[in-house]
Amino acid sequence: MDQLSSVLSRFSISAGVFYSGQLCGLSAFEEPNARIGHIHLLKQGTLHVQVQGRKQETFTTPTLLFYPRPTRHRIMADDVDSTEVVCAEVHYGSGPTNPLASSLPDMVTIPLSGDSRLQQTVEWLFEEAFSHTSARQLVMDRLCEIMIILLLRHVLSSGQVNGGLLAGLTDSKLAKALEAIHNQPGHNWSLVELAETALMSRSRFAAHFKEVIGLTPNDYISGWRVEIAKGLLKQNKPVGWVASEVGYESASALARVFRIRTGMSPKEWLKAAGTT
C-alpha cells in the first residue's frame, strides 16, 4: 500500500454535495462552531470569494476551491453573470484538526484545465449535479470523495503543502520513517530507530524532521497516536484497549496525552464528536 493510501485508510473522510445550481447574490459560510471543510466548484460565470481578513479574490474560469479546515468565508456572484457552482461539505471522522487537514494550506485553488484527471471527474460531477437522473445525490457524493483523493494527489505533486504530514510524505529522507510510525503507532519508537530508518544520523534526523514537518518526532508520534485513538474510540472500542493499541500502558496514560492535545478526556471527546 502506498503512503497516501495508508494515511487515508486511517482517516474517515467523507464529502457530500449540498448545493448545485446558479449562484445569485451572497452565500456565507461563517458558522462559529463549524467542524467541516468546504469545496466550491465553479462551472461557469464569475465567482467572488472573500475570506475573513483577506483581500477578495475573483475567479472567471472553471476552478476548484478547497477549504480543508473550518474557514469563515463568503462566495458571491452577480445575477448577470449566470454563475453556476457546486458546493460540498467535507467531514473528517477524527475532526478537522487531524494531521492530513492540518498539513494543507488554508485554501487550495486548482484551475480545472491544469489537471486532466481532476477535470474529467469534476465534469462528471457537473453532469450529475445539473441533471435529474436517479440516485443523483449518491453519485455526486461518491464523485466528491474521488475528487478529494485526486486533489490530494495534485497537491502532493505540485508541492502545495503547509508542512506537516504531507510535506513529510514527499520528503525522500523522511518518508520511510513516517511509514514506520504510521504503520506501527503502538511501537515505542526511539530517535535512534527512526534515524536508522531514514539512513541519517540522530541529530541530523531530528533537525530535518523539525524543519520539514514543523514538529519534533516525539510530538508527531504523540499526535498521530491520538488521531488513531480517535478513530478507534468512534468504533466503540474500550479506552483501555485503545490505549494499548496506540502504545500507552494504561487508559489513564492515554487520557493524559489526550487531554493535553484536545483539552478533553477520551470519553468527553467522544461525546462531543457524537453531537457534531
Contacts in CASP RR format, 6 or more apart in sequence:
PFRMAT RR
TARGET T0000
AUTHOR 0000-0000-0000
METHOD contacts of the structure
MODEL  1
MDQLSSVLSRFSISAGVFYSGQLCGLSAFEEPNARIGHIHLLKQGTLHVQ
VQGRKQETFTTPTLLFYPRPTRHRIMADDVDSTEVVCAEVHYGSGPTNPL
ASSLPDMVTIPLSGDSRLQQTVEWLFEEAFSHTSARQLVMDRLCEIMIIL
LLRHVLSSGQVNGGLLAGLTDSKLAKALEAIHNQPGHNWSLVELAETALM
SRSRFAAHFKEVIGLTPNDYISGWRVEIAKGLLKQNKPVGWVASEVGYES
ASALARVFRIRTGMSPKEWLKAAGTT
1 9 0 8 1.000
3 169 0 8 1.000
3 175 0 8 1.000
3 178 0 8 1.000
3 179 0 8 1.000
3 182 0 8 1.000
4 149 0 8 1.000
4 152 0 8 1.000
4 153 0 8 1.000
4 156 0 8 1.000
4 169 0 8 1.000
6 179 0 8 1.000
6 182 0 8 1.000
6 183 0 8 1.000
7 100 0 8 1.000
7 165 0 8 1.000
7 169 0 8 1.000
7 182 0 8 1.000
8 100 0 8 1.000
8 149 0 8 1.000
8 152 0 8 1.000
10 182 0 8 1.000
10 227 0 8 1.000
10 228 0 8 1.000
11 92 0 8 1.000
11 93 0 8 1.000
11 94 0 8 1.000
11 98 0 8 1.000
11 100 0 8 1.000
11 227 0 8 1.000
12 92 0 8 1.000
12 93 0 8 1.000
12 94 0 8 1.000
12 231 0 8 1.000
12 234 0 8 1.000
13 90 0 8 1.000
13 91 0 8 1.000
13 92 0 8 1.000
13 93 0 8 1.000
13 100 0 8 1.000
13 145 0 8 1.000
13 148 0 8 1.000
14 90 0 8 1.000
14 91 0 8 1.000
14 93 0 8 1.000
14 141 0 8 1.000
14 145 0 8 1.000
15 39 0 8 1.000
15 88 0 8 1.000
15 89 0 8 1.000
15 90 0 8 1.000
15 91 0 8 1.000
15 141 0 8 1.000
15 144 0 8 1.000
15 145 0 8 1.000
15 147 0 8 1.000
15 148 0 8 1.000
16 88 0 8 1.000
16 89 0 8 1.000
16 90 0 8 1.000
16 140 0 8 1.000
16 141 0 8 1.000
16 144 0 8 1.000
17 86 0 8 1.000
17 87 0 8 1.000
17 88 0 8 1.000
17 125 0 8 1.000
17 129 0 8 1.000
17 137 0 8 1.000
17 140 0 8 1.000
17 141 0 8 1.000
17 144 0 8 1.000
18 87 0 8 1.000
18 88 0 8 1.000
18 89 0 8 1.000
19 27 0 8 1.000
19 85 0 8 1.000
19 86 0 8 1.000
19 87 0 8 1.000
20 85 0 8 1.000
20 86 0 8 1.000
20 87 0 8 1.000
20 129 0 8 1.000
20 130 0 8 1.000
20 140 0 8 1.000
21 84 0 8 1.000
21 85 0 8 1.000
21 86 0 8 1.000
21 129 0 8 1.000
21 130 0 8 1.000
22 82 0 8 1.000
22 83 0 8 1.000
22 84 0 8 1.000
23 47 0 8 1.000
23 75 0 8 1.000
23 76 0 8 1.000
23 77 0 8 1.000
23 83 0 8 1.000
23 84 0 8 1.000
23 85 0 8 1.000
24 77 0 8 1.000
24 78 0 8 1.000
24 79 0 8 1.000
24 83 0 8 1.000
25 76 0 8 1.000
25 77 0 8 1.000
25 78 0 8 1.000
25 79 0 8 1.000
26 74 0 8 1.000
26 75 0 8 1.000
26 76 0 8 1.000
27 74 0 8 1.000
27 75 0 8 1.000
27 76 0 8 1.000
27 87 0 8 1.000
28 73 0 8 1.000
28 74 0 8 1.000
29 38 0 8 1.000
29 67 0 8 1.000
29 71 0 8 1.000
29 72 0 8 1.000
29 73 0 8 1.000
29 74 0 8 1.000
29 75 0 8 1.000
30 52 0 8 1.000
30 72 0 8 1.000
30 73 0 8 1.000
30 74 0 8 1.000
31 70 0 8 1.000
34 70 0 8 1.000
35 70 0 8 1.000
35 91 0 8 1.000
35 95 0 8 1.000
35 96 0 8 1.000
35 276 0 8 1.000
36 70 0 8 1.000
36 89 0 8 1.000
36 90 0 8 1.000
36 91 0 8 1.000
36 96 0 8 1.000
37 67 0 8 1.000
37 68 0 8 1.000
37 69 0 8 1.000
37 70 0 8 1.000
37 71 0 8 1.000
37 89 0 8 1.000
37 90 0 8 1.000
37 91 0 8 1.000
37 96 0 8 1.000
37 101 0 8 1.000
38 66 0 8 1.000
38 67 0 8 1.000
38 71 0 8 1.000
38 73 0 8 1.000
38 87 0 8 1.000
38 88 0 8 1.000
38 89 0 8 1.000
38 90 0 8 1.000
39 64 0 8 1.000
39 65 0 8 1.000
39 66 0 8 1.000
39 67 0 8 1.000
39 87 0 8 1.000
39 88 0 8 1.000
39 89 0 8 1.000
39 90 0 8 1.000
39 144 0 8 1.000
39 147 0 8 1.000
39 148 0 8 1.000
40 47 0 8 1.000
40 49 0 8 1.000
40 64 0 8 1.000
40 65 0 8 1.000
40 75 0 8 1.000
40 85 0 8 1.000
40 86 0 8 1.000
40 87 0 8 1.000
41 62 0 8 1.000
41 63 0 8 1.000
41 64 0 8 1.000
41 65 0 8 1.000
41 85 0 8 1.000
41 86 0 8 1.000
41 87 0 8 1.000
41 88 0 8 1.000
41 122 0 8 1.000
41 125 0 8 1.000
41 126 0 8 1.000
42 59 0 8 1.000
42 61 0 8 1.000
42 62 0 8 1.000
42 63 0 8 1.000
42 64 0 8 1.000
42 65 0 8 1.000
42 83 0 8 1.000
42 84 0 8 1.000
42 85 0 8 1.000
43 62 0 8 1.000
43 84 0 8 1.000
43 85 0 8 1.000
43 86 0 8 1.000
43 126 0 8 1.000
43 130 0 8 1.000
44 62 0 8 1.000
44 82 0 8 1.000
44 83 0 8 1.000
44 84 0 8 1.000
45 60 0 8 1.000
45 77 0 8 1.000
45 81 0 8 1.000
45 82 0 8 1.000
45 83 0 8 1.000
45 84 0 8 1.000
46 58 0 8 1.000
46 59 0 8 1.000
46 60 0 8 1.000
46 77 0 8 1.000
46 78 0 8 1.000
46 81 0 8 1.000
46 83 0 8 1.000
47 58 0 8 1.000
47 59 0 8 1.000
47 60 0 8 1.000
47 63 0 8 1.000
47 75 0 8 1.000
47 76 0 8 1.000
47 77 0 8 1.000
47 83 0 8 1.000
47 85 0 8 1.000
48 56 0 8 1.000
48 57 0 8 1.000
48 58 0 8 1.000
48 75 0 8 1.000
48 76 0 8 1.000
48 77 0 8 1.000
49 56 0 8 1.000
49 57 0 8 1.000
49 58 0 8 1.000
49 59 0 8 1.000
49 65 0 8 1.000
49 73 0 8 1.000
49 74 0 8 1.000
49 75 0 8 1.000
49 76 0 8 1.000
50 56 0 8 1.000
50 57 0 8 1.000
50 73 0 8 1.000
50 74 0 8 1.000
50 75 0 8 1.000
50 76 0 8 1.000
51 71 0 8 1.000
51 72 0 8 1.000
51 73 0 8 1.000
51 106 0 8 1.000
51 107 0 8 1.000
52 71 0 8 1.000
52 72 0 8 1.000
52 73 0 8 1.000
59 65 0 8 1.000
59 109 0 8 1.000
61 111 0 8 1.000
61 112 0 8 1.000
61 113 0 8 1.000
62 111 0 8 1.000
62 112 0 8 1.000
62 113 0 8 1.000
62 119 0 8 1.000
62 122 0 8 1.000
63 109 0 8 1.000
63 110 0 8 1.000
63 111 0 8 1.000
63 112 0 8 1.000
64 108 0 8 1.000
64 109 0 8 1.000
64 110 0 8 1.000
64 112 0 8 1.000
64 118 0 8 1.000
64 122 0 8 1.000
64 147 0 8 1.000
64 151 0 8 1.000
65 107 0 8 1.000
65 108 0 8 1.000
65 109 0 8 1.000
66 90 0 8 1.000
66 104 0 8 1.000
66 107 0 8 1.000
66 108 0 8 1.000
66 109 0 8 1.000
66 110 0 8 1.000
66 151 0 8 1.000
67 73 0 8 1.000
67 106 0 8 1.000
67 107 0 8 1.000
68 90 0 8 1.000
68 96 0 8 1.000
68 100 0 8 1.000
68 101 0 8 1.000
68 104 0 8 1.000
68 105 0 8 1.000
68 106 0 8 1.000
68 108 0 8 1.000
69 96 0 8 1.000
69 97 0 8 1.000
69 101 0 8 1.000
69 102 0 8 1.000
69 104 0 8 1.000
69 106 0 8 1.000
70 96 0 8 1.000
71 106 0 8 1.000
71 107 0 8 1.000
75 85 0 8 1.000
75 87 0 8 1.000
77 83 0 8 1.000
77 85 0 8 1.000
84 130 0 8 1.000
86 125 0 8 1.000
86 126 0 8 1.000
86 129 0 8 1.000
86 140 0 8 1.000
88 140 0 8 1.000
88 141 0 8 1.000
88 144 0 8 1.000
90 148 0 8 1.000
92 98 0 8 1.000
92 100 0 8 1.000
92 101 0 8 1.000
93 230 0 8 1.000
93 231 0 8 1.000
93 234 0 8 1.000
93 273 0 8 1.000
94 227 0 8 1.000
94 230 0 8 1.000
94 231 0 8 1.000
94 234 0 8 1.000
95 230 0 8 1.000
95 273 0 8 1.000
98 227 0 8 1.000
99 164 0 8 1.000
99 165 0 8 1.000
99 223 0 8 1.000
99 224 0 8 1.000
99 227 0 8 1.000
100 165 0 8 1.000
100 166 0 8 1.000
102 162 0 8 1.000
102 164 0 8 1.000
102 165 0 8 1.000
103 161 0 8 1.000
103 162 0 8 1.000
103 163 0 8 1.000
103 164 0 8 1.000
103 165 0 8 1.000
103 166 0 8 1.000
103 167 0 8 1.000
104 155 0 8 1.000
104 160 0 8 1.000
104 161 0 8 1.000
104 162 0 8 1.000
104 166 0 8 1.000
105 160 0 8 1.000
105 161 0 8 1.000
105 162 0 8 1.000
106 162 0 8 1.000
108 151 0 8 1.000
108 155 0 8 1.000
108 160 0 8 1.000
110 118 0 8 1.000
110 151 0 8 1.000
110 154 0 8 1.000
112 118 0 8 1.000
112 119 0 8 1.000
112 122 0 8 1.000
112 123 0 8 1.000
113 119 0 8 1.000
115 150 0 8 1.000
115 154 0 8 1.000
117 150 0 8 1.000
118 147 0 8 1.000
118 150 0 8 1.000
118 151 0 8 1.000
118 154 0 8 1.000
121 143 0 8 1.000
121 146 0 8 1.000
121 147 0 8 1.000
121 150 0 8 1.000
122 147 0 8 1.000
124 143 0 8 1.000
125 140 0 8 1.000
125 143 0 8 1.000
125 144 0 8 1.000
125 147 0 8 1.000
128 136 0 8 1.000
128 139 0 8 1.000
128 140 0 8 1.000
128 143 0 8 1.000
129 136 0 8 1.000
129 140 0 8 1.000
133 139 0 8 1.000
152 166 0 8 1.000
154 160 0 8 1.000
155 161 0 8 1.000
155 166 0 8 1.000
156 166 0 8 1.000
156 169 0 8 1.000
156 170 0 8 1.000
159 170 0 8 1.000
161 167 0 8 1.000
161 170 0 8 1.000
163 212 0 8 1.000
163 213 0 8 1.000
163 214 0 8 1.000
164 212 0 8 1.000
164 213 0 8 1.000
164 214 0 8 1.000
164 215 0 8 1.000
165 178 0 8 1.000
165 213 0 8 1.000
167 212 0 8 1.000
167 213 0 8 1.000
168 174 0 8 1.000
168 175 0 8 1.000
168 178 0 8 1.000
168 212 0 8 1.000
168 213 0 8 1.000
169 175 0 8 1.000
169 178 0 8 1.000
171 208 0 8 1.000
171 212 0 8 1.000
173 198 0 8 1.000
173 199 0 8 1.000
173 200 0 8 1.000
173 205 0 8 1.000
173 208 0 8 1.000
174 198 0 8 1.000
174 208 0 8 1.000
174 209 0 8 1.000
174 212 0 8 1.000
174 213 0 8 1.000
176 197 0 8 1.000
176 198 0 8 1.000
177 194 0 8 1.000
177 195 0 8 1.000
177 197 0 8 1.000
177 198 0 8 1.000
177 205 0 8 1.000
177 209 0 8 1.000
177 217 0 8 1.000
180 187 0 8 1.000
180 189 0 8 1.000
180 193 0 8 1.000
180 194 0 8 1.000
180 197 0 8 1.000
181 189 0 8 1.000
181 194 0 8 1.000
181 220 0 8 1.000
181 221 0 8 1.000
181 224 0 8 1.000
182 224 0 8 1.000
185 221 0 8 1.000
185 224 0 8 1.000
185 225 0 8 1.000
185 228 0 8 1.000
185 245 0 8 1.000
185 246 0 8 1.000
185 247 0 8 1.000
186 225 0 8 1.000
186 245 0 8 1.000
186 246 0 8 1.000
186 247 0 8 1.000
187 247 0 8 1.000
188 247 0 8 1.000
189 217 0 8 1.000
189 221 0 8 1.000
191 202 0 8 1.000
191 205 0 8 1.000
191 206 0 8 1.000
191 217 0 8 1.000
192 202 0 8 1.000
194 205 0 8 1.000
194 209 0 8 1.000
194 217 0 8 1.000
195 201 0 8 1.000
195 202 0 8 1.000
195 204 0 8 1.000
195 205 0 8 1.000
195 206 0 8 1.000
198 205 0 8 1.000
198 208 0 8 1.000
200 208 0 8 1.000
205 217 0 8 1.000
206 216 0 8 1.000
206 217 0 8 1.000
209 215 0 8 1.000
209 216 0 8 1.000
209 217 0 8 1.000
209 220 0 8 1.000
210 216 0 8 1.000
213 220 0 8 1.000
222 257 0 8 1.000
222 261 0 8 1.000
223 261 0 8 1.000
225 246 0 8 1.000
225 247 0 8 1.000
225 248 0 8 1.000
225 257 0 8 1.000
226 246 0 8 1.000
226 257 0 8 1.000
226 258 0 8 1.000
226 261 0 8 1.000
226 262 0 8 1.000
228 245 0 8 1.000
228 246 0 8 1.000
229 242 0 8 1.000
229 243 0 8 1.000
229 245 0 8 1.000
229 246 0 8 1.000
229 254 0 8 1.000
229 258 0 8 1.000
229 266 0 8 1.000
230 269 0 8 1.000
230 273 0 8 1.000
232 241 0 8 1.000
232 242 0 8 1.000
232 245 0 8 1.000
232 246 0 8 1.000
233 239 0 8 1.000
233 242 0 8 1.000
233 266 0 8 1.000
233 269 0 8 1.000
233 270 0 8 1.000
234 270 0 8 1.000
234 273 0 8 1.000
237 245 0 8 1.000
239 251 0 8 1.000
239 254 0 8 1.000
239 255 0 8 1.000
239 266 0 8 1.000
239 267 0 8 1.000
240 250 0 8 1.000
240 251 0 8 1.000
240 254 0 8 1.000
242 251 0 8 1.000
242 254 0 8 1.000
242 266 0 8 1.000
243 249 0 8 1.000
243 250 0 8 1.000
243 251 0 8 1.000
243 253 0 8 1.000
243 254 0 8 1.000
246 254 0 8 1.000
248 254 0 8 1.000
248 257 0 8 1.000
251 266 0 8 1.000
254 266 0 8 1.000
255 265 0 8 1.000
255 266 0 8 1.000
258 264 0 8 1.000
258 265 0 8 1.000
258 266 0 8 1.000
258 269 0 8 1.000
259 265 0 8 1.000
262 269 0 8 1.000
264 272 0 8 1.000
END
